[in-house]
C-alpha cells in the first residue's frame, strides 16, 4: 500500500536516499550540470531548490542549514558565492531538467539537470550589438513590385 507516500523513495531507505541527494547536489553545485536518471533528477530538484533559495541570504544561520544538508565546504563556498549572485533576482525555478533518451543497459530514462542561469544556449538575455540597432532592409519592397508591374503593362501595350 502507498498510504502517505508523498515523494519518490527511489527504492532506497532513508539514509541511502539522503546520501544520494547529498552526493548529487554536491556534483550539481560543482559542475553546474549532471546527467542522471529522470526520477533522480526530479527528486533532486525538490531537494536542491530550497537550498539555493536559502543561499540567497548570506547569514551564519543559512550557511549552517545548507551545510547540514550538503556536508561540503567547497559546495557551500560555490553555492553562496557565484551561484547565489547569479540567481539573486530569480524568484524560483533555479534548475532545468532536459530528457536525454534512454540508457542502453537497462532502458532507464535519462535526463540532464542543470542550473538555468549557467546555460548560455537557453538564456533569454539578448546580445547587444555595440549599442547600435540593426535595421532590416526589404529586398524589392512595394516600390519594386509597382515598378515591375508598370514595366509588364508597358511591355504588353507595346506588343499590341
Backbone as a chain_set.jsonl record, in Angstrom:
{"seq": "XXXXXXXXXXXXXXXXXXXXXXXXXXXXXXXXXXXXXXXXXXXXXXXXXXXXXXXXXXXXXXXXXXXXXXXXXXXXXXXXXXXXXXXXXXXXXXXXXXXXXXXXXXXXXXXXXXXXXXXXXXXXXXXXXXXXXXXXXXXXXXXXXXXXXXXXXXXXXXXX", "coords": {"N": [[0.834, -1.181, 0.0], [0.362, 2.331, -0.569], [-0.004, 4.368, 1.286], [0.129, 7.688, 2.228], [2.418, 8.254, 0.78], [4.363, 10.654, -0.337], [6.486, 11.403, -1.928], [9.033, 10.326, -4.257], [10.585, 7.43, -3.36], [12.691, 6.154, -4.47], [13.498, 3.499, -4.299], [15.094, 3.088, -2.057], [16.354, 3.119, 1.318], [15.944, 5.529, 4.0], [18.442, 6.655, 4.886], [20.22, 5.952, 2.826], [19.027, 7.263, 0.674], [19.256, 9.919, 1.492], [22.039, 10.234, 1.469], [22.471, 9.858, -1.252], [21.163, 12.127, -2.381], [22.724, 14.113, -1.242], [25.242, 13.655, -2.437], [24.582, 13.925, -5.197], [23.734, 16.591, -5.182], [26.066, 17.967, -4.413], [27.663, 17.38, -6.633], [26.183, 18.655, -8.631], [26.302, 21.348, -7.839], [29.029, 21.754, -8.032], [29.665, 21.168, -10.753], [27.668, 22.359, -12.245], [25.975, 21.101, -14.027], [24.615, 17.904, -14.482], [24.329, 14.461, -15.483], [21.806, 12.094, -15.045], [19.362, 9.665, -13.933], [15.93, 10.174, -14.89], [14.053, 10.057, -12.791], [15.674, 10.407, -10.52], [16.639, 12.961, -11.062], [14.298, 14.527, -10.946], [13.636, 14.172, -8.262], [15.899, 15.249, -7.102], [15.675, 17.921, -7.793], [13.62, 18.824, -6.12], [14.985, 18.659, -3.756], [17.262, 20.356, -3.988], [16.468, 22.959, -4.726], [15.204, 24.434, -2.529], [17.537, 24.765, -1.012], [19.106, 26.431, -2.593], [17.51, 28.686, -2.567], [17.752, 29.315, 0.124], [20.431, 29.968, 0.119], [20.494, 32.44, -1.014], [20.261, 34.401, 0.908], [22.833, 35.484, 2.717], [23.819, 34.44, 5.585], [24.944, 33.421, 8.84], [23.26, 31.51, 9.91], [21.798, 30.539, 7.671], [23.913, 29.482, 6.195], [24.699, 27.392, 7.91], [22.414, 25.787, 7.888], [22.302, 24.988, 5.193], [24.776, 23.718, 5.025], [24.335, 21.548, 6.708], [22.814, 19.959, 5.106], [24.395, 19.501, 2.804], [27.102, 19.016, 3.561], [29.666, 19.798, 2.659], [32.349, 21.895, 2.37], [33.422, 23.15, 0.119], [31.311, 23.082, -1.708], [29.532, 24.733, -0.359], [30.867, 27.194, -0.432], [30.826, 27.685, -3.184], [28.066, 27.699, -3.674], [27.075, 29.818, -2.081], [28.526, 31.841, -3.164], [29.242, 32.454, -6.359], [26.907, 31.208, -7.479], [24.711, 32.072, -5.915], [24.888, 34.777, -6.469], [24.228, 34.854, -9.184], [21.576, 33.937, -9.234], [20.176, 35.793, -7.797], [18.094, 37.597, -8.459], [16.14, 35.954, -9.379], [12.979, 34.459, -8.895], [12.608, 31.781, -8.239], [12.702, 28.355, -9.442], [15.314, 27.358, -10.218], [16.613, 25.297, -11.465], [16.84, 23.2, -14.39], [15.424, 20.516, -16.169], [16.292, 18.31, -18.646], [15.29, 15.903, -20.86], [17.166, 13.147, -22.012], [17.005, 10.804, -23.425], [17.19, 7.184, -23.513], [18.869, 4.867, -21.36], [21.341, 2.594, -22.449], [21.929, 0.111, -21.236], [19.881, -0.737, -19.308], [17.604, 0.523, -20.125], [16.651, 2.709, -18.75], [15.141, 5.897, -18.313], [16.934, 8.718, -19.11], [18.227, 11.894, -17.964], [19.287, 15.317, -18.072], [20.216, 17.507, -15.597], [20.428, 20.871, -14.764], [21.71, 24.108, -13.749], [19.748, 26.924, -14.386], [20.698, 29.516, -14.984], [23.268, 29.121, -15.836], [23.476, 28.205, -18.407], [24.157, 29.313, -21.468], [23.053, 28.874, -23.924], [20.286, 28.59, -23.738], [19.559, 31.018, -22.672], [17.596, 33.951, -21.96], [18.469, 36.477, -22.285], [19.239, 39.167, -24.377], [21.701, 39.674, -26.888], [23.877, 42.443, -27.05], [24.502, 44.661, -29.711], [26.839, 46.334, -29.87], [25.669, 48.751, -29.147], [24.302, 49.827, -31.261], [21.435, 49.689, -33.348], [20.401, 47.237, -35.591], [19.037, 47.493, -38.79], [16.624, 46.011, -40.809], [16.58, 45.57, -44.232], [14.276, 45.696, -46.856], [14.059, 43.439, -49.489], [13.503, 44.406, -52.591], [10.585, 45.192, -52.041], [7.663, 47.353, -51.778], [7.827, 49.396, -53.691], [9.465, 48.34, -55.671], [7.884, 46.251, -56.57], [5.737, 47.656, -57.673], [7.05, 49.009, -59.73], [7.823, 46.859, -61.326], [5.351, 45.836, -62.089], [4.419, 47.999, -63.601], [6.263, 47.971, -65.688], [5.628, 45.545, -66.889], [3.016, 46.003, -67.801], [3.55, 48.044, -69.598], [5.187, 46.715, -71.448], [3.371, 44.861, -72.469], [1.535, 46.563, -73.697], [3.078, 47.633, -75.708], [3.489, 45.452, -77.352], [1.028, 45.129, -78.589]], "CA": [[0.0, 0.0, 0.0], [1.148, 3.535, -0.694], [-0.616, 5.408, 2.099], [1.001, 8.763, 2.687], [3.66, 8.361, 0.004], [4.318, 11.972, -0.949], [7.619, 11.629, -2.812], [9.629, 9.11, -4.803], [11.576, 6.881, -2.435], [13.793, 5.691, -5.324], [13.892, 2.134, -3.953], [16.169, 3.153, -1.076], [15.995, 3.502, 2.68], [16.101, 6.952, 4.235], [19.852, 7.037, 4.953], [20.8, 5.822, 1.491], [18.434, 8.319, -0.14], [19.848, 11.176, 1.947], [23.408, 10.261, 0.96], [22.366, 10.026, -2.699], [20.85, 13.524, -2.662], [23.877, 14.921, -0.859], [26.273, 13.496, -3.468], [24.112, 14.531, -6.44], [23.714, 18.04, -5.001], [27.443, 18.448, -4.456], [28.121, 17.307, -8.024], [25.478, 19.684, -9.391], [26.848, 22.65, -7.464], [30.399, 21.843, -8.53], [29.77, 21.112, -12.213], [26.536, 23.13, -12.787], [25.169, 20.255, -14.921], [24.942, 16.489, -14.34], [23.448, 13.501, -16.14], [21.324, 11.061, -14.134], [18.057, 9.183, -14.393], [14.879, 11.178, -14.794], [13.459, 10.008, -11.454], [16.614, 11.036, -9.581], [16.699, 14.39, -11.371], [13.086, 15.16, -10.419], [13.735, 14.161, -6.804], [16.982, 16.165, -6.737], [15.185, 19.293, -7.933], [12.877, 19.13, -4.892], [15.952, 18.736, -2.67], [18.277, 21.405, -4.146], [15.921, 24.307, -4.907], [15.133, 25.17, -1.258], [18.885, 25.116, -0.561], [19.527, 27.595, -3.374], [16.75, 29.813, -2.022], [18.376, 29.635, 1.405], [21.751, 30.534, -0.147], [20.359, 33.823, -1.466], [20.525, 35.255, 2.071], [24.121, 35.031, 3.249], [23.94, 34.619, 7.025], [25.515, 32.247, 9.503], [22.221, 30.502, 10.066], [21.513, 29.893, 6.39], [25.081, 28.658, 5.844], [24.668, 26.173, 8.716], [21.312, 24.95, 7.41], [22.7, 24.389, 3.911], [25.879, 22.794, 5.287], [23.809, 20.319, 7.304], [22.287, 19.131, 4.025], [25.405, 19.159, 1.794], [28.299, 18.498, 4.225], [30.847, 20.054, 1.837], [32.723, 23.308, 2.445], [33.616, 23.675, -1.238], [29.982, 23.301, -2.282], [28.944, 25.896, 0.315], [31.524, 28.388, -0.985], [30.329, 27.874, -4.557], [26.635, 27.992, -3.636], [26.86, 31.143, -1.528], [29.291, 32.814, -3.94], [28.785, 32.752, -7.718], [25.549, 30.735, -7.789], [23.763, 32.982, -5.269], [24.931, 36.062, -7.177], [23.523, 34.727, -10.465], [20.138, 33.695, -9.059], [19.677, 36.734, -6.797], [16.847, 38.234, -8.857], [15.198, 34.933, -9.856], [12.084, 34.113, -7.786], [12.485, 30.333, -8.082], [12.955, 27.644, -10.693], [16.737, 27.522, -10.473], [17.14, 24.166, -12.224], [16.124, 22.77, -15.59], [15.611, 19.096, -16.468], [16.154, 18.03, -20.07], [15.339, 14.466, -21.102], [18.219, 12.848, -22.983], [16.846, 9.49, -24.044], [17.159, 6.007, -22.659], [20.159, 4.235, -21.129], [21.471, 1.384, -23.256], [21.977, -1.117, -20.45], [18.623, -1.176, -18.714], [16.477, 1.257, -20.693], [16.167, 3.757, -17.849], [15.053, 7.211, -18.957], [17.997, 9.585, -18.608], [17.962, 13.322, -18.042], [20.34, 16.215, -17.65], [19.714, 18.568, -14.735], [21.414, 21.948, -14.78], [21.267, 25.409, -13.275], [19.195, 27.674, -15.519], [21.491, 30.699, -15.289], [24.598, 28.759, -16.304], [23.425, 27.723, -19.779], [24.003, 30.474, -22.339], [22.297, 28.499, -25.117], [18.874, 28.805, -23.476], [19.32, 32.246, -21.921], [16.653, 34.891, -22.562], [19.093, 37.785, -22.401], [19.586, 39.462, -25.767], [23.05, 40.168, -27.102], [23.918, 43.822, -27.523], [25.336, 44.752, -30.912], [27.661, 47.527, -29.83], [24.886, 49.939, -28.9], [23.604, 50.251, -32.47], [20.39, 48.777, -33.79], [20.48, 46.842, -36.995], [17.766, 47.599, -39.488], [16.473, 45.07, -41.91], [16.142, 46.202, -45.465], [13.443, 44.833, -47.677], [14.556, 43.168, -50.83], [12.411, 44.687, -53.51], [9.631, 46.027, -51.358], [6.458, 47.758, -52.502], [8.157, 50.22, -54.86], [9.991, 47.465, -56.716], [6.757, 45.499, -57.118], [4.974, 48.581, -58.513], [7.845, 49.256, -60.929], [7.76, 45.646, -62.141], [4.003, 45.781, -62.663], [4.347, 49.033, -64.634], [7.059, 47.509, -66.826], [4.893, 44.458, -67.545], [1.9, 46.61, -68.545], [4.128, 48.805, -70.725], [5.627, 45.747, -72.457], [2.193, 44.26, -73.109], [0.917, 47.566, -74.552], [3.944, 47.798, -76.879], [3.302, 44.282, -78.23], [-0.224, 45.26, -79.294]], "C": [[0.881, 1.248, 0.0], [0.561, 4.681, 0.137], [0.428, 6.439, 2.515], [2.294, 8.899, 1.918], [3.623, 9.655, -0.789], [5.453, 12.215, -1.935], [8.181, 10.293, -3.263], [10.736, 8.634, -3.866], [12.773, 6.285, -3.164], [14.306, 4.31, -4.945], [14.998, 2.064, -2.916], [15.591, 3.456, 0.302], [16.367, 4.97, 2.895], [17.569, 7.397, 4.227], [20.531, 7.002, 3.593], [20.293, 6.931, 0.576], [19.039, 9.676, 0.214], [21.28, 11.318, 1.429], [23.421, 10.473, -0.56], [22.112, 11.484, -3.054], [22.02, 14.437, -2.318], [24.953, 14.856, -1.938], [25.848, 14.124, -4.798], [24.113, 16.056, -6.337], [25.114, 18.628, -5.055], [27.985, 18.434, -5.88], [27.465, 18.393, -8.877], [26.032, 21.069, -9.081], [28.247, 22.818, -8.047], [30.455, 21.97, -10.05], [28.692, 21.907, -12.945], [25.626, 22.327, -13.702], [25.6, 18.804, -14.705], [23.922, 15.652, -15.108], [23.096, 12.407, -15.144], [19.997, 10.55, -14.673], [17.009, 10.271, -14.165], [14.263, 11.209, -13.395], [14.371, 10.667, -10.425], [16.69, 12.539, -9.812], [15.483, 15.123, -10.802], [13.124, 15.22, -8.89], [14.813, 15.136, -6.329], [16.529, 17.615, -6.816], [14.429, 19.72, -6.67], [13.83, 19.329, -3.724], [16.818, 19.997, -2.768], [17.674, 22.809, -4.201], [15.707, 25.057, -3.593], [16.508, 25.569, -0.717], [19.398, 26.342, -1.305], [18.783, 28.834, -2.887], [17.351, 30.263, -0.698], [19.718, 30.331, 1.196], [21.676, 31.98, -0.623], [20.543, 34.818, -0.328], [21.769, 34.716, 2.759], [24.209, 35.384, 4.731], [24.513, 33.336, 7.614], [24.487, 31.133, 9.606], [21.945, 29.78, 8.747], [22.686, 29.039, 5.925], [25.072, 27.342, 6.622], [23.561, 25.228, 8.265], [21.699, 24.239, 6.119], [23.847, 23.396, 4.123], [25.385, 21.495, 5.896], [23.251, 19.394, 6.228], [23.388, 18.652, 3.083], [26.697, 18.579, 2.365], [29.564, 18.68, 3.387], [31.161, 21.542, 1.865], [32.888, 23.924, 1.065], [32.277, 23.969, -1.903], [29.322, 24.521, -1.652], [29.551, 27.182, -0.231], [30.981, 28.705, -2.377], [28.856, 28.304, -4.545], [26.361, 29.4, -3.119], [27.629, 32.226, -2.272], [28.672, 33.068, -5.3], [27.346, 32.33, -8.02], [24.513, 31.677, -7.174], [23.741, 34.341, -5.96], [24.152, 35.995, -8.488], [22.019, 34.585, -10.294], [19.487, 34.696, -8.114], [18.323, 37.322, -7.175], [15.807, 37.236, -9.35], [14.307, 34.481, -8.697], [11.897, 32.616, -7.564], [12.77, 29.665, -9.407], [14.409, 27.745, -11.104], [17.311, 26.418, -11.337], [16.241, 23.842, -13.404], [16.445, 21.293, -15.806], [15.33, 18.893, -17.945], [16.293, 16.522, -20.263], [16.343, 14.191, -22.215], [18.107, 11.466, -23.6], [16.878, 8.377, -23.018], [18.549, 5.396, -22.558], [20.21, 2.901, -21.85], [21.352, 0.111, -22.425], [20.639, -1.609, -19.958], [17.41, -0.404, -19.214], [15.908, 2.328, -19.787], [16.161, 5.1, -18.567], [16.056, 8.153, -18.295], [17.614, 11.045, -18.794], [19.2, 14.086, -17.609], [19.689, 17.291, -16.789], [20.819, 19.607, -14.63], [20.819, 23.196, -14.148], [20.883, 26.249, -14.476], [20.128, 28.809, -15.933], [22.884, 30.379, -15.814], [24.606, 28.194, -17.714], [23.147, 28.906, -20.69], [23.191, 30.152, -23.584], [20.824, 28.828, -24.935], [18.578, 30.131, -22.796], [18.396, 33.181, -22.69], [17.259, 36.264, -22.765], [19.561, 37.995, -23.834], [20.986, 40.044, -25.836], [22.982, 41.617, -27.567], [24.891, 43.902, -28.692], [26.082, 46.071, -30.922], [26.87, 48.812, -29.644], [24.127, 50.447, -30.118], [22.57, 49.22, -32.855], [20.596, 48.464, -35.248], [19.1, 46.953, -37.6], [17.76, 46.625, -40.639], [15.942, 45.812, -43.112], [15.339, 45.201, -46.262], [14.111, 44.638, -49.024], [13.404, 43.388, -51.79], [11.446, 45.648, -52.879], [8.471, 46.422, -52.258], [6.795, 48.553, -53.749], [8.693, 49.364, -56.0], [8.856, 46.666, -57.357], [5.926, 46.386, -58.041], [5.723, 48.857, -59.815], [7.795, 48.052, -61.863], [6.393, 45.53, -62.814], [3.85, 46.808, -63.773], [5.116, 48.606, -65.874], [6.326, 46.424, -67.594], [3.731, 45.04, -68.355], [2.409, 47.407, -69.742], [4.566, 47.854, -71.828], [4.442, 45.121, -73.176], [1.5, 45.266, -74.042], [1.754, 47.799, -75.816], [3.77, 46.643, -77.866], [2.034, 44.44, -79.052], [-0.085, 46.298, -80.327]], "O": [[2.004, 1.226, 0.504], [0.626, 5.84, -0.274], [1.47, 6.101, 3.077], [3.197, 9.603, 2.37], [2.929, 9.745, -1.802], [5.38, 13.164, -2.716], [7.839, 9.249, -2.709], [11.704, 9.353, -3.616], [13.772, 5.946, -2.53], [15.453, 3.983, -5.247], [15.761, 1.098, -2.887], [14.484, 3.981, 0.428], [17.033, 5.575, 2.055], [17.897, 8.416, 3.619], [21.309, 7.89, 3.245], [21.061, 7.479, -0.215], [19.304, 10.489, -0.671], [21.684, 12.399, 1.002], [24.279, 11.182, -1.085], [22.776, 12.027, -3.938], [22.277, 15.416, -3.017], [25.515, 15.883, -2.315], [26.654, 14.782, -5.456], [24.457, 16.74, -7.301], [25.328, 19.671, -5.674], [28.683, 19.36, -6.292], [28.113, 18.983, -9.742], [26.209, 21.878, -9.992], [28.607, 23.904, -8.502], [31.209, 22.787, -10.577], [28.798, 22.108, -14.155], [24.586, 22.838, -14.119], [26.792, 18.496, -14.738], [22.796, 16.088, -15.347], [23.974, 11.857, -14.479], [19.56, 10.957, -15.75], [17.195, 11.17, -13.345], [13.981, 12.287, -12.871], [13.9, 11.402, -9.557], [16.794, 13.308, -8.856], [15.618, 16.21, -10.241], [12.693, 16.207, -8.294], [14.665, 15.772, -5.286], [16.943, 18.445, -6.007], [14.583, 20.851, -6.207], [13.527, 20.081, -2.798], [17.085, 20.641, -1.753], [18.316, 23.762, -3.76], [16.011, 26.249, -3.543], [16.636, 26.591, -0.043], [20.053, 27.199, -0.712], [19.366, 29.915, -2.803], [17.446, 31.461, -0.431], [20.107, 31.183, 1.994], [22.69, 32.677, -0.635], [20.939, 35.959, -0.566], [21.754, 33.618, 3.316], [24.62, 36.487, 5.092], [24.556, 32.299, 6.953], [24.805, 29.959, 9.414], [21.869, 28.552, 8.713], [22.481, 27.984, 5.325], [25.396, 26.292, 6.067], [23.744, 24.011, 8.258], [21.457, 23.042, 5.962], [23.888, 22.35, 3.475], [25.957, 20.438, 5.63], [23.217, 18.177, 6.414], [23.335, 17.518, 2.605], [27.326, 17.737, 1.724], [30.442, 17.816, 3.398], [30.347, 22.361, 1.439], [32.537, 25.085, 0.856], [32.124, 24.985, -2.581], [28.624, 25.268, -2.339], [28.834, 28.154, -0.468], [30.711, 29.862, -2.698], [28.453, 29.172, -5.319], [25.506, 30.101, -3.659], [27.405, 33.412, -2.034], [27.692, 33.805, -5.408], [26.64, 33.03, -8.747], [23.542, 32.043, -7.837], [22.695, 34.985, -6.031], [23.49, 36.961, -8.867], [21.259, 35.07, -11.132], [18.359, 34.477, -7.671], [17.481, 37.529, -6.301], [14.698, 37.634, -9.704], [14.816, 34.153, -7.625], [11.066, 32.234, -6.74], [13.05, 30.342, -10.396], [14.71, 28.171, -12.219], [18.398, 26.58, -11.893], [15.052, 24.162, -13.417], [17.589, 20.868, -15.649], [14.263, 19.257, -18.44], [17.301, 15.934, -19.872], [16.378, 14.893, -23.226], [19.05, 11.008, -24.244], [16.632, 8.586, -21.83], [19.314, 5.397, -23.522], [19.228, 2.159, -21.859], [20.739, -0.862, -22.865], [20.289, -2.772, -20.163], [16.294, -0.658, -18.763], [14.8, 2.81, -20.02], [17.071, 5.402, -19.339], [16.029, 8.358, -17.081], [16.8, 11.393, -19.649], [20.047, 13.572, -16.877], [18.716, 17.918, -17.209], [21.988, 19.275, -14.434], [19.602, 23.332, -14.023], [21.605, 26.284, -15.473], [20.324, 29.036, -17.128], [23.612, 31.292, -16.202], [25.652, 27.742, -18.179], [22.04, 29.445, -20.695], [22.688, 31.064, -24.24], [20.175, 29.294, -25.871], [17.442, 30.355, -22.376], [18.407, 33.202, -23.92], [16.623, 37.135, -23.36], [20.195, 37.123, -24.429], [21.405, 40.804, -24.962], [22.131, 41.975, -28.381], [25.961, 43.295, -28.67], [25.973, 46.842, -31.875], [27.382, 49.884, -29.967], [23.375, 51.415, -30.007], [22.793, 48.018, -32.709], [20.929, 49.343, -36.043], [18.109, 46.551, -36.989], [18.754, 46.444, -41.342], [14.982, 46.578, -43.023], [15.676, 44.019, -46.336], [14.657, 45.573, -49.609], [12.436, 42.628, -51.791], [11.499, 46.842, -53.174], [8.314, 45.894, -53.359], [6.122, 48.406, -54.77], [8.408, 49.634, -57.166], [8.874, 46.431, -58.566], [5.458, 45.924, -59.082], [5.111, 48.932, -60.88], [7.731, 48.224, -63.08], [6.305, 45.164, -63.986], [3.215, 46.523, -64.789], [4.67, 48.853, -66.995], [6.393, 46.384, -68.823], [3.491, 44.607, -69.482], [1.76, 47.437, -70.788], [4.353, 48.133, -73.008], [4.513, 44.876, -74.381], [0.939, 44.871, -75.064], [1.208, 48.123, -76.871], [3.89, 46.835, -79.076], [1.981, 43.904, -80.159], [-1.039, 46.577, -81.053]]}, "num_chains": 1, "name": "protein.A"}
